[in-house]
Amino acid sequence: MSVYVPQYQYDIFVSYAHVDNEKFAGADKGWVTTLVDTLKIFLAQKIGSADAYSLWLDDILPGHISSTYNSIQYLENSAIFLLILSPAYLKSEQCRLELNAFLAKVSQNSGRVFIVEYQAAERIETLNDLRGYTFWEPDPINGRPRALGFDSKHAYQYHLKVEDLAIDIVDQLEILKADTVHINNTSSPQNTIFLAEVSDDLSFQREELKRNLELQGLRVLPNKLYVFNTKEELKKSIDSDLQNSVLFVQLLSAIAPQRPPGMSTPQLQYDCAKELGLPILQWRDRKLKLNEITDLTQRKLLTGYTVMAVSMVEFQQQIMQTLEKLKIDDEKPSSTNGNFIFINAAPQELDLAKQVETALVKNGFACSLPMAIDHNTPPAKIREDLDNNLQFCDAVIILNNINTDLVWVRQQVLQCRRAEGKRENRQALKAIAVYNHPDREKSPININLPNLHILDGSVPYPDTCVPTFIQVLQQ
């Protein structure tokens, strides 16, 4: 048997507590051996040959014997450390010795440590921020954790999880084979998607979507759990993965998941993506009854304009279409992003408009503001300037500040509509966005247009103004 990563003796080292591999009455194999045998099949399929890689499994020693059995020598010459986590593993001196020996030479954030959760077990500190592959689920009757793989009822789910593990291991072997230093360097950002964490009821759907995206040749982040002592460290780590992605994808349900202090949440990941101006696609079940959701924050998240109530197949198609559009847009000159934006603000709000202009220019957009006027400026000149801006811009953002007259806002929206009839080929504006300051009293403008977007800010300008507007343009 050959080695897939040339500089190592073994590609995969399996570390487990021998008691977890004891055979039950009537069984031919223990749980660990069964898992590894299934994993070998998927690995061979992904790599192309059963002889193209090497895996070391100590399945000789009986459960009551604790010996190194040369395992330290083997693991130090292994590319990947596959840990079968259980309460017995954490109590085993031999297992802890193997783990510490591997982490002494390889960073825990290297992507080379894979955790299979055979049974529910409290994570030790060195494993806290590593993503696990959960092979147990709570009993529907009493809530006690039950390991998968013992019955045919959960065979499909079990095999999907093993296949996910195989795909990720092969990805990491490819990285090591190419002598790539950091996992984020394996794919160009154009092929990388940030698939956000989900509530527990959507974990299976997330895994299935991740698998389908990877089969399309895409890289899916994050590849670890985010656990840090401070919110600043937590946000920095999330932002780092988001900056290496071109699209933020999120599955939503009626449940707002709770996390202990120091851990990331789906809401935090969404907020970070929104702040960075990353394109966002969100999904919810079309059968979800929004009016029955009592958590107002979760209901607001579910009713956002980036949320799609479609089938999962349709959602995946939308992801691929969005990536294709982003790829085309990326080929346009970066100096303008292909869009010329008119920032329309009342005369007393020009200073505010300049702040928004600065933020848009930093994101590569060309911008125009209304002309500065005073009480001597002829009304005809004001109308001419407005008509010129609306004639040549690609999109308009109308700033509805705290003291802006609602009548003025309505007039500007109607002027946009009128100007579309005069534009070349009667081309519609890509977007007419009315951005409401978070402290603005939410009075509806009572105008409905296909390209009109009413955006409510969560924090003052331009912190959410620019990222939200960019998301509208990228739809």
Phi, psi and omega in degrees: 000129183271176179249134182284321177260108193304324187281004181241158176279323177230144176280321185226129174248123181262119180249125184203162174275128186298332179295335178285353181245013176294143180278133173281159181305126179088355181265146179275333185223158173278173184297317183294314180298320178298316178300313183295319179299319178292318178300320180301322180296313180294321178299316179298321179293320182286321183276329178114349181198143178287343181261007185269356181216168179231141179226134180251123178226122177273092181247025184262319187289139173291160188297336185272357182259133176242108181213150180292327176048041180063014185295325180298318178298320181290316184291329178292344178247029179245147182280321186231140180250112180257113187255125177263098189278136177196168174302323179295324179298315183292336179270351183274121178297321180298316180295316179296325177296317179296313180299312181296325180293320180289317181290342178290337180247347182227132178296143180293343178262014183285345184085006184259001177250120179246134183245120171260118179273093179291317177226159178296127181210141179291130181291138170276164189303319183292347181249002190302318187262017179259135180286135179253163176251105190279119180248034174214162176210154181293140176296130183295343182267308185245359177078000180288143181291133178236129181289142175279158175105359181260350181219163182282343182300321183253020184299317181298312179298318179300312182292326176296320180293320178295321179295319176302315179300316180297317180300315182291324177294316179297320176303315181291324176297322177297320179298311182294323179297324179277004179058042178276132185286319186231142185299331181288348180271001185286332183228149173290151180305332181297340182249019185242131180240140173264110179259105190294160174297159183228168171290159188302329183288349180248009184298321180293317179297322179296315180299320180292319178294317178302316180298316181294322178292320179293327176293340175275005179086016182263151174266133183243123174249159002278161177250017180204165172276148178262109178224116182218161182286329182236156179295327180296315179294320179299311181295321180298319180293318178296314181300323180299316178289323179296322181291342176263013180236158178251350184210136177257123182239136184215136174257131185238146172229185180286348184270132172262103187295143177261139179230148177291161179305140179094350179255152180285161175230157175304322180296317180296318180296320177297315180299320179295317179296319180295319180296324180279353180076023180285139175303139187235132171233126180235151183234145168218158178294132181293343179274355183294130181265099187296326183290351179262358180276118184274337178284107186294324178296316179293322178296320179296320178297321182286340182257010178294158184287349178268000182270131180247126176261081185224177174289161180294327177296315179296323180295318178296322177298321179295323177299312182294321178295320179295319178297321179295319178295319179296324179295319178293315180297328182293338180277350177285158178304127184291344184291336183234348184059013180075007184229136176246119191252132172261118179264104185264122181219151176298154184309322182284355183248020182294326177298320177295318179299325179293326176296317178294320178301314181301316180293320179292319179298321178297334178268009173092015181262150170268142188225159173220143177245161174297154178293148176288133183231163172222189185290350179265353183287124181297137178304327180297324178293322179295316179295320180297317179296318179296315180299319180296317179297317182287337180287323190250350181279163176266331181205160182233139170238124182255121184273116180256085185281181187304315186255013180290137181288126180298326177299319178298318180299314179299319179298319182293321178297316180293326176296322177298317180296318179296320183293331181299331178289342181257352182287160181304129182058022180053038184287131180285154173293144179299324180200141169244108185248126172258115184256115182271129174300143184301334180267003180285135176295125188280083175260125183295145178274348174058042173230131180240116177230149182301326184254018180267131180234124176261114185249123179258122181283152176257336174223163185300166178301159341268020189303316177255347181298306185291309180302319181294318180295322178298320179298322178299316182293334184268003178291000000 
